[in-house]
Amino acid sequence: MSKKGPIIPMLCVIALGVAAAGQPVHAAGRGNPGERNAVSLNPFGLISFFGALLDVQYEMRRTMDSSIAFRAGIGGRDFGPYNSFTAFGVGGMYRMWPQKTALQGFYWGPSAAVSVLSISIENPSSRTSASSTGLALGIGAEAGYQHIFHASSGMPEGFLLDGSFGLRFTFGSLGASAGGYSVTVPWSGLDYYLRGGIGYAWR
């Protein structure tokens, strides 16, 4: 998720914390074997205002204080009257859980991602077109809170909500030229993103 549209995802994170406050923690070592796998979808990616990048994440618990998450996303948007870009990215994150309740509660950790970027442009005068493809590499860190609901809460067993905030430094840029008309999309620098995930966890 890009810099745009932070309000609704932030409200999702706040609501998640309020909802989780009254729920018991179920995890290994605390009277419950705990979930070992989780998959979630970022529904905000369906809305172009929030970055137009739909992503799916799979997470696997390693120990009670660590997990590994893998994420893949695809999306794109128009910019200008005749220009557009698309992106496909994959990434991973090593999540650390201070409360030793992996997949449940607060987490933080380093992250990295690589994206394939493509832009298509059209000269508004000559109507000639061009396209270009490149790579962007991002490294950073992410922190968030994930809550898994159980039948005792009145929610479906294994239903989860995940809200996170990340900082990322990205390297890369992309440009194209058509008949003297040039467009460059800078993809380098530090930015932040917000993610709200809805999914399912299982043992």
Long-range contacts (C-beta under 8 A, 24 or more apart in sequence): 1-42, 1-44, 1-45, 1-50, 1-51, 1-53, 1-193, 1-194, 1-195, 2-50, 2-51, 2-53, 2-191, 2-193, 3-191, 3-192, 3-193, 4-49, 4-50, 4-51, 5-44, 5-47, 5-49, 5-50, 5-51, 6-194, 8-44, 8-50, 8-196, 9-44, 9-50, 9-163, 9-194, 9-195, 9-196, 10-194, 12-44, 12-161, 12-163, 12-196, 13-144, 13-145, 13-163, 13-164, 13-165, 13-194, 13-196, 16-145, 16-147, 16-161, 16-162, 16-163, 17-145, 17-163, 19-147, 19-161, 20-145, 20-147, 20-161, 23-147, 23-149, 23-150, 23-153, 24-150, 24-152, 25-99, 25-101, 25-104, 25-105, 26-104, 26-148, 26-150, 27-64, 27-100, 27-101, 27-102, 27-103, 27-104, 27-105, 28-64, 29-64, 29-100, 30-101, 33-203, 34-61, 34-64, 34-101, 34-102, 34-103, 34-104, 34-203, 35-61, 35-103, 35-104, 35-148, 35-158, 35-201, 35-202, 35-203, 36-60, 36-61, 36-103, 36-202, 36-203, 37-61, 37-201, 37-202, 37-203, 38-103, 38-146, 38-148, 38-160, 38-162, 38-199, 38-200, 38-201, 38-202, 39-199, 39-200, 39-201, 40-160, 40-162, 40-197, 40-198, 40-199, 40-200, 41-197, 41-198, 41-199, 42-73, 42-195, 42-196, 42-197, 43-196, 43-198, 44-195, 44-196, 45-73, 45-75, 48-77, 51-75, 51-193, 52-76, 52-77, 53-87, 53-89, 55-89, 55-195, 57-162, 57-197, 57-199, 59-95, 59-103, 61-102, 61-103, 62-102, 63-102, 64-97, 64-100, 64-101, 64-102, 65-96, 65-97, 65-98, 65-100, 65-102, 66-94, 66-95, 66-96, 66-97, 66-102, 67-94, 67-95, 67-97, 67-102, 67-103, 67-107, 68-92, 68-93, 68-94, 68-95, 69-93, 69-95, 71-113, 80-121, 80-183, 81-124, 82-121, 82-122, 82-123, 82-124, 82-129, 83-119, 83-120, 83-121, 83-122, 83-183, 84-119, 84-120, 85-117, 85-118, 85-119, 85-120, 85-174, 85-185, 86-117, 86-118, 87-115, 87-116, 87-117, 87-118, 88-115, 88-116, 89-113, 89-114, 89-115, 89-116, 89-136, 90-114, 91-138, 93-142, 103-146, 103-148, 103-201, 104-146, 104-147, 104-148, 105-145, 105-146, 105-147, 106-143, 106-144, 106-145, 107-143, 107-144, 107-145, 107-146, 108-141, 108-142, 108-143, 108-144, 109-141, 109-142, 109-143, 110-139, 110-140, 110-141, 111-139, 111-140, 111-141, 111-142, 111-166, 111-168, 112-137, 112-138, 112-139, 112-140, 113-137, 113-138, 113-168, 114-138, 115-172, 117-172, 117-174, 117-185, 117-187, 118-174, 119-174, 119-175, 119-176, 119-183, 119-185, 120-176, 121-176, 121-177, 121-178, 121-181, 121-183, 122-178, 123-178, 123-179, 123-180, 123-181, 124-181, 125-179, 125-181, 126-178, 126-179, 126-181, 128-178, 128-179, 128-181, 129-178, 130-176, 130-177, 130-178, 131-176, 132-174, 132-175, 132-176, 133-174, 134-172, 134-173, 134-174, 135-172, 136-170, 136-171, 136-172, 136-174, 136-187, 137-170, 137-171, 137-172, 138-168, 138-169, 138-170, 138-171, 139-168, 139-169, 140-166, 140-167, 140-168, 140-169, 141-166, 141-167, 142-166, 142-167, 144-195, 146-197, 148-201, 158-200, 158-201, 158-202, 159-199, 159-200, 160-197, 160-198, 160-199, 160-200, 160-201, 161-196, 161-197, 161-198, 162-195, 162-196, 162-197, 162-198, 162-199, 163-194, 163-195, 163-196, 163-197, 164-194, 164-195, 164-197, 165-192, 165-193, 165-194, 166-192, 166-193, 166-194, 166-195, 167-191, 167-192, 168-192, 168-193
